[in-house]
Amino acid sequence: MNKPRPYIIGETNWEQISSVKYEVAVLPWGATEAHNYHLPYETDNIQLNCIAAESARIAWEEGAKIGVLPCVPFGVNTGQLDIPFCINMNTTTQTAVLADVIESLSGQGISKLIVLNGHGGNNFRQQLRELQARFSDVFLCTVDWFGVIDPNEIFDDPGDHADEVETSLMMQIAPDLVTGLERAGDGSTNQSRIKAIREGWAWAQRDWLKATNDTGSGDPAKATADKGKELIDVLSKKLASFYIELAQSDLSDLYETGSNEGAG
């Protein structure tokens, strides 16, 4: 039987928690949604839990007291409401959930929170702007794990959903849940007819069943477990360095000061 990991709050107990002064809480936030024909609906949550745990392990072993909270499994999926079991959680609901979590942590003396995001439909910046004004004693920040490193450093043909990246991760983390690349669609997508949206300087939510052909976005054909392992290793080390730096930071002195040299 595996030994409980003290940095995974759901595995540990009051004896452990009462004996440690935790410095940073990490809240993984994923989604439940379709991922092409070959990946499970919980793909975002499964890979996010792995990344959160591995990065916290590295930081813990370096002395940072990190506590990873249970993953929130529902994200913003307003463009997929017509796909069975794609569960949507609106941003207003997310804000309410976050407020309750932050209020709890604040009362317990845990003053640093990282929302570790694993779903492209989530964007926590505006919620955290609003909540930071309400909870000035808790430092709030967010990280999209998929934005931490350039995927082109590891992958041949990265997309953005059920693609080579996510498929490689799942082949490494939970291969029994990957039905096989022979079952996967090619992840091709249908572009908007509106030029500004195609060029990327205007934005509109995608109607997922019209914008995609198999609910994927990006070809998974070149995915391998080895690529998934490499990503987890590189990503976890970089996240861990952030956890450690944040744990050591003095919240009353977060900004470098000094004179800016300029023209006289």
Contacts in CASP RR format, 6 or more apart in sequence:
PFRMAT RR
TARGET T0000
AUTHOR 0000-0000-0000
METHOD contacts of the structure
MODEL  1
MNKPRPYIIGETNWEQISSVKYEVAVLPWGATEAHNYHLPYETDNIQLNC
IAAESARIAWEEGAKIGVLPCVPFGVNTGQLDIPFCINMNTTTQTAVLAD
VIESLSGQGISKLIVLNGHGGNNFRQQLRELQARFSDVFLCTVDWFGVID
PNEIFDDPGDHADEVETSLMMQIAPDLVTGLERAGDGSTNQSRIKAIREG
WAWAQRDWLKATNDTGSGDPAKATADKGKELIDVLSKKLASFYIELAQSD
LSDLYETGSNEGAG
4 11 0 8 1.000
4 12 0 8 1.000
4 13 0 8 1.000
4 16 0 8 1.000
5 11 0 8 1.000
5 12 0 8 1.000
5 53 0 8 1.000
5 57 0 8 1.000
6 12 0 8 1.000
6 16 0 8 1.000
6 20 0 8 1.000
6 60 0 8 1.000
7 53 0 8 1.000
7 56 0 8 1.000
7 57 0 8 1.000
7 59 0 8 1.000
7 60 0 8 1.000
7 66 0 8 1.000
7 67 0 8 1.000
7 68 0 8 1.000
8 53 0 8 1.000
8 56 0 8 1.000
8 67 0 8 1.000
8 68 0 8 1.000
9 17 0 8 1.000
9 67 0 8 1.000
9 68 0 8 1.000
9 69 0 8 1.000
9 70 0 8 1.000
10 69 0 8 1.000
10 70 0 8 1.000
20 65 0 8 1.000
21 65 0 8 1.000
22 65 0 8 1.000
22 66 0 8 1.000
22 67 0 8 1.000
22 110 0 8 1.000
23 64 0 8 1.000
23 65 0 8 1.000
23 66 0 8 1.000
23 110 0 8 1.000
23 112 0 8 1.000
23 246 0 8 1.000
23 247 0 8 1.000
24 64 0 8 1.000
24 65 0 8 1.000
24 66 0 8 1.000
24 67 0 8 1.000
24 110 0 8 1.000
24 112 0 8 1.000
24 113 0 8 1.000
24 114 0 8 1.000
24 243 0 8 1.000
24 246 0 8 1.000
24 247 0 8 1.000
25 66 0 8 1.000
25 67 0 8 1.000
25 68 0 8 1.000
25 69 0 8 1.000
25 105 0 8 1.000
25 110 0 8 1.000
25 112 0 8 1.000
25 113 0 8 1.000
25 114 0 8 1.000
26 52 0 8 1.000
26 56 0 8 1.000
26 66 0 8 1.000
26 67 0 8 1.000
26 68 0 8 1.000
26 69 0 8 1.000
26 113 0 8 1.000
26 114 0 8 1.000
26 116 0 8 1.000
26 243 0 8 1.000
27 69 0 8 1.000
27 72 0 8 1.000
27 101 0 8 1.000
27 113 0 8 1.000
27 114 0 8 1.000
27 115 0 8 1.000
27 116 0 8 1.000
28 45 0 8 1.000
28 48 0 8 1.000
28 49 0 8 1.000
28 52 0 8 1.000
28 68 0 8 1.000
28 69 0 8 1.000
28 70 0 8 1.000
28 71 0 8 1.000
28 72 0 8 1.000
28 116 0 8 1.000
28 118 0 8 1.000
29 48 0 8 1.000
29 71 0 8 1.000
29 72 0 8 1.000
29 75 0 8 1.000
29 94 0 8 1.000
29 115 0 8 1.000
29 116 0 8 1.000
29 117 0 8 1.000
29 118 0 8 1.000
29 119 0 8 1.000
29 122 0 8 1.000
29 124 0 8 1.000
30 44 0 8 1.000
30 45 0 8 1.000
30 48 0 8 1.000
30 71 0 8 1.000
30 72 0 8 1.000
30 73 0 8 1.000
30 74 0 8 1.000
30 75 0 8 1.000
30 117 0 8 1.000
30 118 0 8 1.000
30 119 0 8 1.000
30 122 0 8 1.000
31 44 0 8 1.000
31 45 0 8 1.000
31 73 0 8 1.000
31 74 0 8 1.000
31 75 0 8 1.000
31 76 0 8 1.000
31 77 0 8 1.000
31 87 0 8 1.000
31 118 0 8 1.000
31 119 0 8 1.000
31 120 0 8 1.000
31 121 0 8 1.000
31 122 0 8 1.000
32 41 0 8 1.000
32 42 0 8 1.000
32 44 0 8 1.000
32 45 0 8 1.000
32 73 0 8 1.000
32 74 0 8 1.000
32 75 0 8 1.000
32 77 0 8 1.000
32 85 0 8 1.000
32 86 0 8 1.000
32 87 0 8 1.000
33 41 0 8 1.000
33 44 0 8 1.000
33 77 0 8 1.000
33 80 0 8 1.000
33 83 0 8 1.000
33 86 0 8 1.000
33 87 0 8 1.000
33 119 0 8 1.000
33 215 0 8 1.000
34 41 0 8 1.000
34 80 0 8 1.000
34 83 0 8 1.000
34 85 0 8 1.000
34 86 0 8 1.000
34 215 0 8 1.000
34 216 0 8 1.000
35 41 0 8 1.000
35 43 0 8 1.000
35 161 0 8 1.000
35 162 0 8 1.000
35 166 0 8 1.000
35 215 0 8 1.000
35 216 0 8 1.000
36 161 0 8 1.000
36 162 0 8 1.000
36 184 0 8 1.000
36 185 0 8 1.000
36 187 0 8 1.000
36 214 0 8 1.000
36 215 0 8 1.000
36 216 0 8 1.000
36 220 0 8 1.000
37 179 0 8 1.000
37 183 0 8 1.000
37 184 0 8 1.000
37 185 0 8 1.000
37 214 0 8 1.000
38 162 0 8 1.000
38 167 0 8 1.000
38 178 0 8 1.000
38 179 0 8 1.000
38 180 0 8 1.000
38 181 0 8 1.000
38 183 0 8 1.000
38 184 0 8 1.000
38 185 0 8 1.000
38 220 0 8 1.000
39 162 0 8 1.000
39 166 0 8 1.000
39 167 0 8 1.000
39 170 0 8 1.000
39 177 0 8 1.000
39 178 0 8 1.000
39 179 0 8 1.000
40 46 0 8 1.000
40 170 0 8 1.000
40 174 0 8 1.000
40 177 0 8 1.000
41 85 0 8 1.000
41 86 0 8 1.000
42 73 0 8 1.000
43 162 0 8 1.000
43 166 0 8 1.000
43 170 0 8 1.000
44 118 0 8 1.000
44 119 0 8 1.000
45 71 0 8 1.000
45 73 0 8 1.000
46 170 0 8 1.000
46 173 0 8 1.000
46 174 0 8 1.000
46 177 0 8 1.000
47 118 0 8 1.000
47 166 0 8 1.000
47 169 0 8 1.000
47 170 0 8 1.000
47 173 0 8 1.000
48 71 0 8 1.000
48 116 0 8 1.000
48 118 0 8 1.000
48 145 0 8 1.000
49 71 0 8 1.000
50 169 0 8 1.000
50 173 0 8 1.000
50 232 0 8 1.000
51 116 0 8 1.000
51 145 0 8 1.000
51 232 0 8 1.000
51 235 0 8 1.000
51 236 0 8 1.000
51 239 0 8 1.000
52 68 0 8 1.000
52 71 0 8 1.000
52 116 0 8 1.000
53 68 0 8 1.000
54 232 0 8 1.000
54 236 0 8 1.000
55 235 0 8 1.000
55 236 0 8 1.000
55 237 0 8 1.000
55 239 0 8 1.000
55 240 0 8 1.000
55 243 0 8 1.000
56 66 0 8 1.000
56 67 0 8 1.000
56 68 0 8 1.000
56 240 0 8 1.000
56 243 0 8 1.000
57 236 0 8 1.000
57 240 0 8 1.000
58 236 0 8 1.000
58 237 0 8 1.000
58 240 0 8 1.000
59 66 0 8 1.000
59 240 0 8 1.000
59 243 0 8 1.000
59 244 0 8 1.000
59 247 0 8 1.000
60 66 0 8 1.000
62 240 0 8 1.000
62 244 0 8 1.000
63 244 0 8 1.000
64 240 0 8 1.000
64 243 0 8 1.000
64 244 0 8 1.000
64 247 0 8 1.000
64 248 0 8 1.000
65 247 0 8 1.000
66 243 0 8 1.000
66 247 0 8 1.000
69 101 0 8 1.000
72 89 0 8 1.000
72 97 0 8 1.000
73 87 0 8 1.000
74 87 0 8 1.000
74 88 0 8 1.000
74 89 0 8 1.000
75 87 0 8 1.000
75 88 0 8 1.000
75 89 0 8 1.000
75 94 0 8 1.000
75 119 0 8 1.000
75 121 0 8 1.000
75 122 0 8 1.000
76 88 0 8 1.000
76 89 0 8 1.000
76 90 0 8 1.000
76 91 0 8 1.000
76 94 0 8 1.000
76 119 0 8 1.000
76 121 0 8 1.000
76 122 0 8 1.000
76 123 0 8 1.000
77 86 0 8 1.000
77 87 0 8 1.000
77 88 0 8 1.000
77 89 0 8 1.000
77 121 0 8 1.000
78 88 0 8 1.000
78 90 0 8 1.000
78 205 0 8 1.000
79 88 0 8 1.000
79 205 0 8 1.000
79 206 0 8 1.000
79 207 0 8 1.000
79 208 0 8 1.000
80 86 0 8 1.000
80 88 0 8 1.000
80 208 0 8 1.000
80 209 0 8 1.000
81 88 0 8 1.000
82 209 0 8 1.000
83 208 0 8 1.000
83 209 0 8 1.000
83 215 0 8 1.000
89 97 0 8 1.000
91 126 0 8 1.000
91 127 0 8 1.000
94 122 0 8 1.000
94 124 0 8 1.000
94 127 0 8 1.000
95 127 0 8 1.000
95 130 0 8 1.000
95 131 0 8 1.000
98 115 0 8 1.000
98 124 0 8 1.000
98 127 0 8 1.000
98 128 0 8 1.000
98 131 0 8 1.000
99 131 0 8 1.000
99 134 0 8 1.000
99 135 0 8 1.000
101 113 0 8 1.000
102 113 0 8 1.000
102 131 0 8 1.000
102 135 0 8 1.000
102 138 0 8 1.000
102 140 0 8 1.000
103 135 0 8 1.000
105 111 0 8 1.000
105 113 0 8 1.000
105 138 0 8 1.000
106 135 0 8 1.000
106 137 0 8 1.000
106 138 0 8 1.000
110 138 0 8 1.000
111 137 0 8 1.000
111 138 0 8 1.000
111 139 0 8 1.000
111 251 0 8 1.000
112 138 0 8 1.000
112 139 0 8 1.000
112 246 0 8 1.000
112 247 0 8 1.000
112 249 0 8 1.000
112 251 0 8 1.000
113 138 0 8 1.000
113 139 0 8 1.000
113 140 0 8 1.000
113 141 0 8 1.000
114 141 0 8 1.000
114 142 0 8 1.000
114 143 0 8 1.000
114 242 0 8 1.000
114 243 0 8 1.000
114 246 0 8 1.000
115 124 0 8 1.000
115 128 0 8 1.000
115 140 0 8 1.000
115 141 0 8 1.000
115 142 0 8 1.000
115 143 0 8 1.000
116 142 0 8 1.000
116 143 0 8 1.000
116 145 0 8 1.000
116 239 0 8 1.000
117 123 0 8 1.000
117 124 0 8 1.000
117 142 0 8 1.000
117 143 0 8 1.000
117 144 0 8 1.000
117 145 0 8 1.000
118 144 0 8 1.000
118 145 0 8 1.000
118 146 0 8 1.000
120 144 0 8 1.000
120 146 0 8 1.000
120 160 0 8 1.000
120 161 0 8 1.000
124 142 0 8 1.000
125 142 0 8 1.000
128 140 0 8 1.000
128 141 0 8 1.000
128 142 0 8 1.000
131 140 0 8 1.000
132 140 0 8 1.000
139 246 0 8 1.000
139 251 0 8 1.000
139 254 0 8 1.000
141 246 0 8 1.000
143 239 0 8 1.000
143 242 0 8 1.000
145 235 0 8 1.000
145 239 0 8 1.000
146 160 0 8 1.000
146 165 0 8 1.000
148 235 0 8 1.000
148 238 0 8 1.000
148 239 0 8 1.000
149 231 0 8 1.000
149 234 0 8 1.000
149 235 0 8 1.000
149 238 0 8 1.000
151 158 0 8 1.000
151 159 0 8 1.000
151 165 0 8 1.000
151 231 0 8 1.000
152 158 0 8 1.000
153 234 0 8 1.000
154 227 0 8 1.000
154 228 0 8 1.000
154 230 0 8 1.000
154 231 0 8 1.000
154 234 0 8 1.000
155 164 0 8 1.000
155 165 0 8 1.000
155 168 0 8 1.000
155 222 0 8 1.000
155 227 0 8 1.000
156 164 0 8 1.000
156 222 0 8 1.000
157 163 0 8 1.000
157 164 0 8 1.000
157 218 0 8 1.000
157 219 0 8 1.000
157 221 0 8 1.000
157 222 0 8 1.000
158 164 0 8 1.000
158 165 0 8 1.000
158 218 0 8 1.000
159 165 0 8 1.000
159 217 0 8 1.000
159 218 0 8 1.000
159 219 0 8 1.000
160 217 0 8 1.000
160 218 0 8 1.000
161 212 0 8 1.000
161 215 0 8 1.000
161 216 0 8 1.000
161 217 0 8 1.000
161 218 0 8 1.000
162 184 0 8 1.000
162 187 0 8 1.000
162 215 0 8 1.000
162 216 0 8 1.000
162 217 0 8 1.000
162 218 0 8 1.000
162 220 0 8 1.000
163 187 0 8 1.000
163 216 0 8 1.000
163 217 0 8 1.000
163 218 0 8 1.000
163 219 0 8 1.000
163 220 0 8 1.000
163 223 0 8 1.000
164 218 0 8 1.000
164 219 0 8 1.000
164 220 0 8 1.000
164 221 0 8 1.000
164 222 0 8 1.000
164 223 0 8 1.000
164 227 0 8 1.000
165 223 0 8 1.000
165 231 0 8 1.000
166 220 0 8 1.000
167 178 0 8 1.000
167 181 0 8 1.000
167 184 0 8 1.000
167 220 0 8 1.000
167 223 0 8 1.000
168 223 0 8 1.000
168 224 0 8 1.000
168 225 0 8 1.000
168 226 0 8 1.000
168 227 0 8 1.000
168 228 0 8 1.000
168 231 0 8 1.000
169 228 0 8 1.000
169 231 0 8 1.000
169 232 0 8 1.000
170 177 0 8 1.000
170 178 0 8 1.000
171 178 0 8 1.000
171 223 0 8 1.000
171 224 0 8 1.000
171 225 0 8 1.000
171 228 0 8 1.000
172 225 0 8 1.000
172 226 0 8 1.000
172 228 0 8 1.000
172 229 0 8 1.000
172 232 0 8 1.000
173 232 0 8 1.000
175 225 0 8 1.000
181 220 0 8 1.000
181 221 0 8 1.000
181 223 0 8 1.000
184 214 0 8 1.000
184 220 0 8 1.000
184 221 0 8 1.000
185 213 0 8 1.000
185 214 0 8 1.000
185 216 0 8 1.000
185 220 0 8 1.000
186 213 0 8 1.000
186 214 0 8 1.000
186 218 0 8 1.000
186 219 0 8 1.000
186 221 0 8 1.000
187 212 0 8 1.000
187 213 0 8 1.000
187 214 0 8 1.000
187 216 0 8 1.000
187 217 0 8 1.000
187 218 0 8 1.000
187 219 0 8 1.000
187 220 0 8 1.000
188 212 0 8 1.000
188 213 0 8 1.000
188 214 0 8 1.000
188 218 0 8 1.000
188 219 0 8 1.000
189 211 0 8 1.000
189 212 0 8 1.000
189 213 0 8 1.000
189 216 0 8 1.000
189 217 0 8 1.000
189 218 0 8 1.000
190 210 0 8 1.000
190 211 0 8 1.000
190 212 0 8 1.000
190 213 0 8 1.000
191 198 0 8 1.000
192 198 0 8 1.000
192 204 0 8 1.000
192 211 0 8 1.000
194 202 0 8 1.000
194 204 0 8 1.000
196 202 0 8 1.000
197 203 0 8 1.000
197 204 0 8 1.000
206 212 0 8 1.000
208 215 0 8 1.000
209 215 0 8 1.000
211 217 0 8 1.000
END
